[in-house]
Amino acid sequence: MHNAKIAVIGAGLMGHGIAQVFALAGHDVTITDSFAQNLDTAKSRIAANLRDLGEDESAVENVRARADLAEAVRDADYVVEAVLEDLPLKQKLFAEIERHVRPDTILASNTSVIPITAIMQGLAGRERALGTHWWNPPFLVPLVEVIETEWTSPEVIARTMKLHEAAGKTPAHVKKDVPGFIGNRLQHALWREAISLVEQGICDAETVDSVVKASFGRRLPVLGPLENADLVGTDLTLAIHNTVLPAIDSRPGPSPYLQKLVADKKLGFKSDEGSPDEQAALRAALMSHLKSMRDR
Ligand SMILES: NC(=O)c1ccc[n+]([C@@H]2O[C@H](COP(=O)([O-])OP(=O)(O)OC[C@H]3O[C@@H](n4cnc5c(N)ncnc54)[C@H](O)[C@@H]3O)[C@@H](O)[C@H]2O)c1
């Protein structure tokens, strides 16, 4: 899809960043939001991001803000939804969108965890619907998981993969609509064990983070887990699993320790863990790191 007409529904944290990526790739983007303030500021937020990243600021001219949903999607080749994480809201929106678009317009949801199947099941044209799971910030994290449902046509998957690749993203085809897709399954397998190590008194939270950052975290940008298994040998991987897997946390639900933290209102930054300066420093370090990775 060259010079495609792309409609982004929701101009929040993710929506404005997704619009920015497509605008910078030369597409003709409309963005809509039910909250006027978020719609009104979308273009200025995109312009500020572009400036901060040293990208071509004129790309913001490819974005048009539209208050009316029907008007935003009417001519679209591709629609991506990034509204609140609320199933009935997403279902209602796609039903409405389907009334205003062509039969071949691709419809994508950026949901974090809601099954794509649940969002899209009521559509008349379920073969043109899929998930595209971006990561925050959308203009700095390359991955977009492209999630197939049992109804999605192979052509829709192929066109969506190409669209994101041409926009500089790293699309990954998720062949089954499973909770957490790929990235969050991997990420939260690690978080479960990280929490369990603290819960068992094996180390404190700072030590967990320090161990990750000072060891395999260093290698991850160039060595994925399965490349690593090839590197050390599947026989050694099996030997390690025989000893380690029976010992690590495999409880099916969230840990009681995590549940108690939440019940006690110990919510991390939200409950003022860390001073404002420490919080700002961590956020700044993350952005600076992501920018340096992009520039490599
Ligand atoms: N924040 C993340 O890190 C992240 C990462 C990947 C996916 N997601 C998913 O992306 C989606 C958006 O998340 P976000 O973090 O950008 O949220 P957000 O709250 O920043 O933005 C959501 C926007 O949707 C708008 N909205 C609500 N109802 C609407 C409607 N009926 N029509 C049009 N706009 C409407 C809101 O006004 C708001 O501007 C969610 O499904 C979320 O789970 C978030």
Ligand as a Chemical Component Dictionary entry (heavy atoms), coordinates in Angstrom:
data_LIG
# 
_chem_comp.id                   LIG 
_chem_comp.type                 NON-POLYMER 
_chem_comp.pdbx_formal_charge   0 
_chem_comp.three_letter_code    LIG 
# 
loop_
_chem_comp_atom.comp_id 
_chem_comp_atom.atom_id 
_chem_comp_atom.alt_atom_id 
_chem_comp_atom.type_symbol 
_chem_comp_atom.charge 
_chem_comp_atom.model_Cartn_x 
_chem_comp_atom.model_Cartn_y 
_chem_comp_atom.model_Cartn_z 
_chem_comp_atom.pdbx_ordinal 
LIG N1  N1  N 0  -0.063  2.394  26.419 1  
LIG C1  C1  C 0  0.603   1.347  25.966 2  
LIG O1  O1  O 0  1.786   1.114  26.303 3  
LIG C2  C2  C 0  -0.054  0.418  24.969 4  
LIG C3  C3  C 0  0.750   -0.474 24.244 5  
LIG C4  C4  C 0  0.131   -1.294 23.279 6  
LIG C5  C5  C 0  -1.240  -1.250 23.119 7  
LIG N2  N2  N 1  -2.002  -0.381 23.870 8  
LIG C6  C6  C 0  -3.460  -0.344 23.625 9  
LIG O2  O2  O 0  -3.748  0.756  22.773 10 
LIG C7  C7  C 0  -5.058  1.264  23.066 11 
LIG C8  C8  C 0  -4.959  2.740  23.427 12 
LIG O3  O3  O 0  -4.116  2.873  24.547 13 
LIG P1  P1  P 0  -3.476  4.284  24.962 14 
LIG O4  O4  O 0  -2.404  3.966  25.961 15 
LIG O5  O5  O -1 -3.162  5.076  23.736 16 
LIG O6  O6  O 0  -4.724  4.948  25.729 17 
LIG P2  P2  P 0  -5.072  6.515  25.899 18 
LIG O7  O7  O 0  -5.994  6.580  27.056 19 
LIG O8  O8  O 0  -3.818  7.324  25.918 20 
LIG O9  O9  O 0  -5.853  6.870  24.552 21 
LIG C9  C9  C 0  -7.122  6.372  24.255 22 
LIG C10 C10 C 0  -7.854  7.434  23.464 23 
LIG O10 O10 O 0  -9.097  6.886  22.997 24 
LIG C11 C11 C 0  -10.022 7.959  23.017 25 
LIG N3  N3  N 0  -11.389 7.424  22.926 26 
LIG C12 C12 C 0  -12.134 6.865  23.899 27 
LIG N4  N4  N 0  -13.341 6.517  23.399 28 
LIG C13 C13 C 0  -13.337 6.844  22.080 29 
LIG C14 C14 C 0  -14.288 6.753  21.032 30 
LIG N5  N5  N 0  -15.488 6.213  21.241 31 
LIG N6  N6  N 0  -13.947 7.206  19.801 32 
LIG C15 C15 C 0  -12.731 7.761  19.583 33 
LIG N7  N7  N 0  -11.804 7.896  20.549 34 
LIG C16 C16 C 0  -12.100 7.431  21.777 35 
LIG C17 C17 C 0  -9.706  8.695  24.307 36 
LIG O11 O11 O 0  -10.261 9.998  24.323 37 
LIG C18 C18 C 0  -8.182  8.694  24.269 38 
LIG O12 O12 O 0  -7.667  9.841  23.607 39 
LIG C19 C19 C 0  -5.615  0.386  24.198 40 
LIG O13 O13 O 0  -6.373  -0.656 23.650 41 
LIG C20 C20 C 0  -4.332  -0.136 24.850 42 
LIG O14 O14 O 0  -4.555  -1.323 25.564 43 
LIG C21 C21 C 0  -1.436  0.461  24.774 44 
# 
loop_
_chem_comp_bond.comp_id 
_chem_comp_bond.atom_id_1 
_chem_comp_bond.atom_id_2 
_chem_comp_bond.value_order 
_chem_comp_bond.pdbx_ordinal 
LIG N1  C1  SING 1  
LIG C1  O1  DOUB 2  
LIG C1  C2  SING 3  
LIG C2  C3  SING 4  
LIG C2  C21 DOUB 5  
LIG C3  C4  DOUB 6  
LIG C4  C5  SING 7  
LIG C5  N2  DOUB 8  
LIG N2  C6  SING 9  
LIG N2  C21 SING 10 
LIG C6  O2  SING 11 
LIG C6  C20 SING 12 
LIG O2  C7  SING 13 
LIG C7  C8  SING 14 
LIG C7  C19 SING 15 
LIG C8  O3  SING 16 
LIG O3  P1  SING 17 
LIG P1  O4  DOUB 18 
LIG P1  O5  SING 19 
LIG P1  O6  SING 20 
LIG O6  P2  SING 21 
LIG P2  O7  DOUB 22 
LIG P2  O8  SING 23 
LIG P2  O9  SING 24 
LIG O9  C9  SING 25 
LIG C9  C10 SING 26 
LIG C10 O10 SING 27 
LIG C10 C18 SING 28 
LIG O10 C11 SING 29 
LIG C11 N3  SING 30 
LIG C11 C17 SING 31 
LIG N3  C12 SING 32 
LIG N3  C16 SING 33 
LIG C12 N4  DOUB 34 
LIG N4  C13 SING 35 
LIG C13 C14 SING 36 
LIG C13 C16 DOUB 37 
LIG C14 N5  SING 38 
LIG C14 N6  DOUB 39 
LIG N6  C15 SING 40 
LIG C15 N7  DOUB 41 
LIG N7  C16 SING 42 
LIG C17 O11 SING 43 
LIG C17 C18 SING 44 
LIG C18 O12 SING 45 
LIG C19 O13 SING 46 
LIG C19 C20 SING 47 
LIG C20 O14 SING 48 
# 
